[in-house]
Amino acid sequence: MRTKCLAIILFFITLSVYGQSNRTVSLDEALGNAVVVIENRINQGSAIIVYQFQSENERISGYILNELFDRLVNTNQFRVLSRESREVADAEIGYQFGAAVGFISDESLSSLSSRLGAQGIITGSLDDVGNEFRFRVRVIGTGTTEAIASYTISVNKNDRQIAALSPSEKNTGEKIVTGAMNILFGLGSYLEGDIFGGLTITGGFTIAAVLMVIEAAALDWDSPAVGVPATTGVIIAGLTMVYGFARPFIYNYSPQMAALMDNTQPKIVLTSDSYENRNIGFQISHTVKF
């Protein structure tokens, strides 16, 4: 009887351990647990670097890196450096890390940690494994590619923090409707909260309309510029329609491409032809920010 009771107790303990190891948690809970593991495995007063975190979403990666940095600093246990710090940036340049802007190897991480006199460098990932995300954080030690601290757990796919940081995806039908409504001076983009896209479309159609008015009201039939404003207006209107239809697809699918388009500006300029006549022309320019 005693043996049976012990077997039953052992069975339920096993189930409990299995359930704990396979349960999903929130992203913030996973971050808190990772910090506790690092506290317990890294000596107090050590210098550590919060360096890189890989996920399919740059906003999520940035959030996790910032949270790890803030939480580790607030433990008052370590000297914590972030990848953006001048000290780390100078070390990357001095060591000529060719992949410094990307996700670099454990060997390179270990070398960078050693160069900075740090005891560990933090790296991690959030991987989509179907019904859940797999959250991993490791601390790579100086002079070795072995992890001196490691924490892995499953994160709920319905986590509110991940949902807030993830771009909302609309289906193809909704994007087509938005693109069609953009014919009405960018109305579709305005309704979706894409103000810049709406303003760009409104500006394009407005410029085209002004050129048409100039053609109809301000030019004589014998003017050498006759036909130029109307032709330019038709071209601008056509390009604006194409842009207005494509905008919801690009804006929702790729924020990076949307940013590229946001910095591309059409404008009307005076151009000289082969006879040195100054005519109205259409120009596209792009702004590069450093």
matplotlib code that plots the C-alpha trace (Angstrom):
import matplotlib.pyplot as plt

x = [0.0, 2.8, 4.6, 1.4, 1.0, 4.6, 4.1, 1.0, 2.7, 5.7, 3.3, 1.6, 5.0, 6.1, 3.0, 3.4, 7.0, 6.1, 3.2, 5.5, 8.2, 5.7, 3.3, 3.2, 3.8, 3.5, 6.4, 6.9, 6.9, 9.5, 11.7, 11.4, 12.3, 15.3, 16.6, 16.3, 18.3, 21.0, 21.1, 21.6, 24.3, 26.5, 28.7, 27.6, 29.5, 30.2, 30.1, 27.6, 26.4, 22.8, 23.7, 21.3, 18.0, 16.6, 12.9, 10.7, 9.7, 12.2, 9.9, 9.6, 13.4, 14.0, 11.4, 13.0, 16.5, 15.4, 13.4, 16.4, 18.7, 16.3, 15.5, 19.2, 20.2, 17.5, 18.8, 21.9, 23.9, 25.8, 27.5, 25.3, 26.2, 23.8, 24.8, 24.0, 26.6, 29.6, 31.9, 30.5, 30.2, 33.9, 34.9, 32.9, 34.6, 38.0, 37.6, 36.2, 33.0, 31.8, 28.4, 28.1, 24.7, 23.3, 23.1, 26.8, 28.3, 29.0, 32.8, 32.6, 30.4, 32.9, 35.8, 33.8, 33.0, 36.7, 37.8, 35.4, 36.5, 33.0, 32.2, 29.3, 27.3, 23.6, 21.9, 18.6, 15.7, 12.0, 11.0, 7.6, 7.1, 3.5, 1.0, 3.5, 6.7, 9.9, 11.7, 15.5, 18.1, 21.8, 24.8, 28.0, 31.1, 34.5, 36.9, 34.4, 31.4, 29.7, 26.7, 27.2, 23.5, 20.6, 16.8, 14.2, 10.4, 7.3, 5.4, 1.7, 1.0, -1.9, 0.2, -1.0, 2.5, 3.4, 0.1, 0.7, 4.2, 3.2, 1.9, -1.7, -2.2, -5.3, -6.5, -6.2, -9.9, -9.6, -6.4, -8.2, -11.1, -8.7, -6.8, -10.0, -11.1, -7.8, -9.1, -11.2, -8.1, -6.6, -9.8, -8.9, -5.5, -7.0, -9.6, -6.9, -4.9, -2.2, -2.1, 1.1, -0.1, -3.4, -1.6, 0.7, -2.3, -4.2, -1.2, -0.7, -4.3, -4.3, -1.2, -2.8, -6.0, -4.1, -2.2, -5.4, -6.8, -3.7, -4.0, -7.6, -7.7, -4.2, -2.7, -3.4, -3.7, -0.6, 1.5, 4.7, 3.8, 0.3, -0.3, 2.6, 0.6, -2.2, 0.2, 2.1, -1.2, -2.3, 1.0, 0.9, -2.7, -1.9, 1.1, -0.9, -3.7, -1.1, 0.5, -2.9, -3.8, -0.4, -0.1, -2.2, -0.4, 3.0, 2.2, 0.7, 3.1, 6.4, 6.9, 10.4, 9.1, 6.5, 9.3, 11.2, 8.1, 7.4, 10.8, 10.2, 8.6, 7.2, 7.2, 6.7, 9.9, 10.8, 13.0, 14.8, 14.4, 16.9, 15.8, 16.4, 12.6, 11.6, 8.7, 6.9, 8.3, 7.7, 10.5, 10.9, 13.4, 14.3, 15.6, 18.3, 18.5, 21.7]
y = [0.0, 2.4, 1.6, 2.4, 5.7, 6.7, 5.8, 7.9, 10.9, 10.5, 10.4, 13.7, 15.4, 14.4, 15.8, 19.0, 19.4, 18.6, 21.1, 23.8, 23.2, 23.3, 26.1, 29.4, 32.7, 36.4, 38.1, 40.3, 37.3, 35.6, 38.7, 38.8, 35.2, 35.6, 38.5, 36.3, 33.5, 36.0, 37.4, 33.9, 32.8, 36.0, 37.3, 40.5, 43.6, 41.9, 44.0, 42.6, 43.8, 43.6, 43.2, 41.5, 39.8, 38.2, 38.0, 38.5, 41.9, 44.7, 46.5, 43.4, 42.9, 46.5, 46.3, 43.1, 44.6, 47.8, 45.8, 43.5, 46.6, 48.5, 45.5, 44.4, 48.0, 48.1, 45.0, 47.1, 43.9, 44.6, 47.2, 47.0, 48.2, 48.4, 47.9, 51.6, 52.8, 54.7, 52.2, 49.2, 51.1, 52.1, 48.5, 47.3, 49.8, 49.1, 45.3, 45.7, 43.7, 43.2, 42.0, 44.5, 45.7, 42.2, 39.0, 38.0, 34.7, 33.5, 33.7, 37.3, 38.0, 36.4, 38.4, 41.6, 40.8, 40.2, 43.4, 45.4, 43.6, 42.3, 39.0, 38.2, 39.4, 38.8, 37.5, 35.8, 35.1, 34.8, 32.1, 31.3, 27.5, 27.2, 27.6, 29.6, 31.6, 30.1, 32.7, 32.2, 34.3, 33.3, 34.9, 34.1, 34.3, 35.9, 33.8, 31.0, 30.3, 28.4, 29.9, 30.7, 31.4, 30.3, 30.6, 29.2, 29.2, 29.3, 32.6, 32.8, 33.9, 35.9, 37.9, 41.5, 43.0, 41.1, 42.1, 45.7, 45.6, 43.7, 45.5, 44.8, 42.8, 43.4, 40.9, 41.5, 42.5, 45.2, 46.5, 46.6, 48.6, 51.1, 51.5, 52.1, 54.7, 56.5, 57.7, 60.1, 62.3, 59.7, 59.0, 55.3, 56.1, 58.7, 56.3, 53.7, 56.3, 56.5, 60.3, 60.7, 58.4, 60.3, 63.7, 62.5, 61.3, 64.5, 66.5, 64.5, 64.9, 68.6, 69.3, 67.5, 69.5, 72.8, 71.9, 71.1, 74.5, 76.3, 74.5, 75.4, 79.0, 80.5, 79.4, 80.6, 78.1, 79.7, 79.5, 77.3, 75.7, 74.6, 70.9, 70.7, 71.4, 69.0, 66.3, 66.7, 66.7, 63.5, 61.8, 63.0, 61.9, 58.5, 58.1, 59.2, 56.7, 53.9, 55.1, 55.3, 51.8, 50.3, 52.3, 50.1, 46.9, 48.4, 50.3, 47.3, 44.7, 46.5, 49.6, 49.9, 50.2, 52.7, 54.8, 54.7, 55.9, 58.6, 60.1, 60.2, 63.4, 64.5, 68.2, 70.5, 72.4, 74.6, 72.8, 73.9, 72.2, 72.1, 75.6, 77.0, 77.5, 77.2, 74.7, 73.1, 69.6, 66.8, 65.7, 63.0, 63.4, 61.2, 62.4, 60.3, 60.8, 60.2]
z = [0.0, 0.9, -2.4, -4.3, -2.5, -3.3, -6.9, -7.1, -5.4, -7.8, -10.8, -9.8, -9.1, -12.6, -14.2, -12.2, -13.3, -16.9, -16.9, -15.4, -18.0, -20.9, -19.8, -21.6, -20.0, -20.9, -22.5, -19.5, -17.2, -19.4, -19.2, -15.4, -15.1, -17.4, -15.2, -12.1, -13.8, -14.8, -11.2, -9.8, -12.3, -12.8, -10.0, -8.3, -9.7, -13.0, -16.2, -18.7, -22.2, -23.4, -27.0, -29.4, -29.6, -32.8, -33.7, -36.8, -35.5, -34.9, -32.5, -30.3, -30.4, -29.4, -26.6, -25.2, -25.3, -23.6, -20.9, -20.2, -19.9, -17.6, -15.4, -15.0, -14.2, -11.5, -9.8, -8.7, -9.2, -12.3, -14.5, -17.5, -21.0, -24.0, -27.6, -28.2, -25.6, -26.9, -25.2, -27.1, -30.4, -30.2, -29.5, -32.5, -34.8, -33.3, -33.6, -37.2, -36.7, -40.2, -39.0, -36.2, -37.6, -37.7, -35.6, -35.1, -34.0, -30.5, -31.2, -32.2, -29.1, -26.8, -28.4, -28.0, -24.4, -23.7, -25.4, -23.2, -20.0, -19.5, -17.9, -20.1, -23.2, -23.5, -26.6, -27.3, -29.7, -29.9, -32.4, -33.8, -33.3, -34.3, -31.5, -29.3, -29.3, -27.8, -25.8, -25.3, -23.4, -23.0, -21.5, -23.4, -21.2, -21.9, -23.9, -24.5, -26.7, -23.8, -22.2, -18.5, -18.1, -20.1, -19.9, -22.2, -22.0, -24.2, -24.5, -25.3, -28.8, -27.6, -25.3, -25.2, -25.3, -28.4, -30.0, -29.2, -30.8, -33.9, -37.0, -37.7, -40.9, -43.1, -45.6, -49.3, -49.7, -47.1, -48.8, -52.2, -50.7, -49.0, -52.3, -54.2, -51.7, -52.1, -55.5, -53.4, -52.5, -50.2, -48.1, -47.6, -46.1, -43.8, -42.5, -41.8, -39.8, -42.5, -42.4, -44.4, -47.1, -47.3, -47.5, -50.2, -52.3, -51.7, -52.7, -55.9, -57.0, -56.0, -58.1, -61.1, -60.7, -60.6, -63.7, -65.5, -64.5, -65.7, -69.0, -69.4, -68.1, -68.2, -71.5, -75.0, -77.8, -79.5, -76.3, -76.7, -73.3, -74.4, -73.6, -71.1, -67.9, -69.0, -69.9, -66.7, -64.7, -66.3, -65.5, -61.9, -61.5, -63.0, -60.7, -57.7, -58.5, -58.7, -55.4, -53.7, -54.7, -53.7, -50.4, -48.2, -49.4, -48.8, -45.6, -43.8, -45.2, -44.9, -42.6, -44.0, -47.5, -46.3, -44.7, -48.0, -49.9, -47.2, -47.9, -51.7, -52.7, -56.1, -57.0, -59.9, -61.2, -64.1, -66.6, -69.7, -73.0, -75.9, -77.0, -73.5, -72.9, -69.3, -69.0, -66.1, -65.4, -62.9, -60.5, -57.9, -55.1, -52.2, -48.8, -47.0, -43.3, -41.2]

ax = plt.figure().add_subplot(projection="3d")
ax.plot(x, y, z, "-o")
ax.set_aspect("equal")
plt.show()
